[in-house]
Each structure stands twice: as structure tokens, then as C-alpha cells.
Amino acid sequence: MILGINDGHNSSISLFNDNKGNKCKIEYAISEERITRVKNIRGFPKNSINNVFKNLESKIDLITVGGKFRKNNRLNKLKEFSNSQNKPLLYFDHHLCHASLYKLNHDFKKGKEYLIVTLDGAGDGLSSTTSIAKNNKIEEIAQSDNINSMGDIYASFTELLGFKPMEDEGKVMGLAGYDLDSEYNEIYEKALSNVENKIIEYNTKTKTFENYLGVTGSQSTKELEKLFKMSKSYPICDFNSIPEKIVLSKIIQRKLEETTKLMIENFVKETGIEDVVLSGGVAQNVKLNMEINNMDCVNSVYVPPFPSDEGLSAGSCLLALSINSKSKLEGFRNMNTYLGNKIPDLDIHDIEKVNNFKIDKFKVTYLEENEIPNSVANLLINNKIICICRGRMEFGPRALGNRSIIALPTRENAQKINKLLNRYEHMPYAPTILWEYASDYVENPFYSPHMAFLFNASDSNELKNLKNLKNPLSGVIHQDGTTRPQMLKKEYNTTYYEIIKSLGDNFGLNSQPCYSVLNTSFNLHGEPIVCNVDDAIRSFVGDALLLGNVLIEKVNV
């Protein structure tokens, strides 16, 4: 058994079972935030470790750590834990941990070469690396230091727009997808030309990003504010105005895409490797991922299901395996992300005992597993919003059917859920689509099980007509005509699949069978995804909650 630890931003643990030379398996993985209920919490993940030790049957053989450098306080906590277990610590480079996640690719082929690009704010003194991977070896061929950080610049734009850096970058990406009227489009063009070659570029000669601001973090935010306010062609002073937020979001999103695509194009030409892996926090930018996948020189793009820092714990385990183990990495080929805490088998009497839950105000029904699909599908057909908390919790940023809120994918439901969750209205929702029907909804589909890519919505059924509220996917298509689907195969999550299959077999939107649902994470505003029964009851919004096999409905009984 190998226990991997990330004690930095979004701290986490991962537990790998080496199984004495057989196919390796991820037994457990969780982010500390899910237990503490503090989003993106950093530091030693003591609660997660205590949680895994409660049910651990085998002994830990090795402890690995994502990231080599840390201050004394963090280092001392790791050493204390290592001593308490009487097991050695192995430290691995931050970006190497991100890169190693390429081995989780469901299409991973032994002997094949991959071009791996890691991009984030900073880690172990670097903000990006480019490497060539083959079998168990990863050879770094280029890097950018933490000053010349594309990820940090994007975070500074996030802060400039009044959002939380290192957390709300998705809001910036969402705003960048909005159209501008002619007046603000002209402002955008002027502002863009004013800041060209003044923020950050990619240098093809040195093979590094170059940060022309010369500073990072909040200092970078201040320099950006000066730059836009002092523009001679058009000064931007109101960073709270939605049109100007869109202007600035478009500028940084375009800069991210242009510089990263230039970098990848050059390395593909240099190495001849056309299969690309993107990892690190910036790989959560699904618009960037789509643009790279659409490049003529790129054959395929893989993004790990947990590319940000929570994945460092898993990455460190993979690196230890490559050194010390003969396990077959092919064991990860059919893995899913349901790696966290499991909701126990519950009956109605268990629900009665939950703190502050007044069962007499709800209709409560126990469902056999084979009864769940039709029962939940019928609620969806009746336009109900349903919370789901069952099975093992997802590891990574996405809720994929075990800790989700689902509904018919209409604009009406998107607006309802925005109000229920007090959610930022300019962030689009995502759908879950059954894989075999993907081509009915998006153009040029490829299997994307973890919501890591945008796709253009299909033209065949006028899905891009966002003004039409009868549009069958109007609630999960962004203003630019894109959508970020979880493409679901039956073997990935059988019951969730059968819910959507039952829905599509019995119901349609706009004369089209509906093999899709709106799927957003089950959590209250500002909180992490729900972890356990108490979290689910406390966070229950909408019309019904499927808690394990118990269906709880908000109706008069």
C-alpha cells in the first residue's frame, strides 16, 4: 500500500494498492475540503488520513508526497507523521506529479510516446513544464519558472475582476464566451491592441513564457489595473461593469489560448509527437482544452480527471510505483473517479435519526436498486430538480452522478437552480449525455467522461438557437454555442446511466428523445461538494433527494 499526500493548495490523500505485482488499483482518494467543508483548504490533510485509517485493512508500506520544497512547519508535520507510522517519505517534484497522471489515460498504450504539458500558478519554483513520456519514463525538455507564469497571470485577471484567484477562474472563462455589442467589441479590440506584448507571451527561442509585468500574485493584479486604467486608446476603470468584465475576460482567455497553442505547435514540430497530455490547474480551462484538441497538428488530447493540485497525491503514488513496483499500469484503464467516502446502506429508519431532519414533512420511500431509474426518471419528466448522494464520492473537481444535482436540461431549470444555489449567473451548466447518443447533441464527439472539454453543440437540431426556450439543451449550452458534457457509458455508473436511459426512452424535448440531463455539483454556494449523509440533508435544495436508496420528496403527505 502506498499513501500519497498533498499538503499544499487543495490538500488531499490517495491510497494505491500495489497488490504484489498484479494490476495496481486506486483504493481511495479524497480532498481534505470535503471533510472540513472549507473549499480548497491547504495544509496537512489530517482528517483525510484519519478517515482512511478507520477502514484500512492492510498496512502502509510507503508514504509519498507531491512537491519537494516546503517551509519548516509543513516539513515537520510530514516528518512527525512518517515517524508515527515508522515508514519512509518519498518526495516528488510538483510538476512531475502532474505529468505522471498521463498513466491514468483510458487509452494509455505501452511503448507509445506522449507530449506532456503542465501549466499552473507555481510549484517547486516552476509554472510550466514540457516533457516526453514513454512507458514509465518522463523526460523534461523545457520549463518556465514561477515568475513567468501563465497560470498566475490568469489568476491575477481573476482577482482584477473581483473574483477569488486560484478558485474562480471558471467564471472568467465563462464570461469570455459572451458576445459583445458593436460598441464594446470596438473597446475590446482597442484594449487588446494596447496590451499586446505588455502582459505575457511565449518565446519560441527560449521555449519559455515571458511575463512582461515582472511580478506575480497581487502585485501582478495591481500592475494590470494600472495598465488598463492608463490606456491611451481606451482606459478601463470600472472592473465591476459586466461588459468590461467580458472585455477583460476575452483578453486573458485569448492570450492563454494563443500562447499555449504556439508552445504546443512548436513542440509537436520539434518532437514529432502528436498525442498531447495537459495537466496542472490550467488544464481545468475546458475552452483551452477544446482549442488544443482542434489544432491540425494534434492527434489527441488527454486531461486527467484531477489535473489540479488535489491530483498531486495520486501523481506521487504513480511515480513511486514506476520506481519500486512491477505492477501493471494497465490496471488504471477502466478506472472511474468514485474513489471517496461511500454512503452506507440506508433504510427509512436511518433517515429518521439524522439530526434536524423532520421526516413527517417529506414523502420517504425505500427503492430497490432496479426501481431507482424509473422512479427518478419520472420525477425528471415532471420537471423536478433532484439531488443525488449515493455510492462513493467523486475525487476531483467534477460531480459525475454520485454527488450531483440533476434536472431536465432546459433554460427554465438552469434559472431555477441559479436561484436555489445563489450561483453566478454567467457560468454555464453542463450536461451528462449518454455516450451512444453524443452525436445527437455535439459536433465531432469523442469519449470525454470527466467534463474536461468543451464541444460545439450540434447544428442538426438548431441547438445553438439560444433564444428558443424550447431548445432541448437550452440550459446547458453557453452563449458561444458550446457545452461541457460528461459522456456516460453504462459501465462507468450503471444506475446513473439507467436513469438517463429511462428518461430518454419515455420523454422528449422539442420532439427529440432526451438522453441528457443538466448535471451540477451537489453543494451549497461557496461550499465543497457534499461528502456524507449530514451534508446532503443540510444542503438539500430542489424537489427530491436520492440518498443512497432512499428517495426523499418535498411534498405534502
RACOR-V112689 format. One record per run of one state. SS is the DSSP state (hx for helix, st for strand, lp for the rest). FROM is the first residue (numbers start at 1). TO is the last residue. If there is no record, write none. Layout:
ss,from,to
SS,FROM,TO
SS,FROM,TO
This chain:
ss,from,to
lp,1,1
st,2,6
lp,7,11
st,12,17
lp,18,18
hx,19,21
lp,22,22
st,23,23
lp,24,24
st,25,31
lp,32,32
hx,33,36
lp,37,45
hx,46,54
lp,55,61
st,62,66
lp,67,71
hx,72,85
lp,86,88
st,89,92
lp,93,93
hx,94,104
lp,105,112
st,113,123
lp,124,125
st,126,134
lp,135,136
st,137,145
lp,146,149
hx,150,160
lp,161,168
hx,169,176
lp,177,181
hx,182,195
lp,196,199
st,200,203
lp,204,207
st,208,211
lp,212,216
hx,217,229
lp,230,241
hx,242,271
lp,272,274
st,275,279
lp,280,280
hx,281,284
lp,285,285
hx,286,293
lp,294,299
st,300,303
lp,304,308
hx,309,324
lp,325,327
st,328,328
hx,329,332
lp,333,337
st,338,342
lp,343,347
hx,348,352
lp,353,358
hx,359,361
lp,362,362
st,363,366
lp,367,368
hx,369,381
lp,382,385
st,386,389
lp,390,391
st,392,394
lp,395,402
st,403,407
lp,408,410
hx,411,421
lp,422,429
st,430,434
hx,435,440
lp,441,441
st,442,442
lp,443,454
st,455,457
lp,458,481
st,482,483
lp,484,485
st,486,488
lp,489,493
hx,494,506
lp,507,507
st,508,509
lp,510,511
st,512,513
lp,514,515
st,516,521
lp,522,532
hx,533,538
lp,539,543
st,544,547
lp,548,549
st,550,553
lp,554,557
